[in-house]
Amino acid sequence: MAFFVTHVCSEAQGGVRATLPDFNLYVFAHAICDVPEQLQNALIEHYRGPIPKSSEIEDWQGDGYQRGWWLWLNLDVDSLIGRGKRRRKLMRVPSQEAPS
């Protein structure tokens, strides 16, 4: 589990857009209370890559995030570690000599 900055803004058609800038990932939710679960699901289903270090809000202010507000969300990223690097291990079985 780790805290990540999350930018949230209201959408004209209703609901909110929540962006995790560190992961370059966003979701739409009907209500703010749905955002943590939506982001967690998006991370599990769509994110492939190394787990970034959590940024500070100041790192992102001015990068197109003028309207809206910021949240610190505690997200479970432990399950993402090594997901793209799993390889199937094969064990060598010693050859058996045929009985004579």
Secondary structure by P-SEA (a helix, b strand, c coil): cbbbbbbbbbbccbbbbbbcccccbbbbbccccaaaaaaaaaaacccccccccccccccccccccccccccccccccccccccccbbbbbbbcccccccc
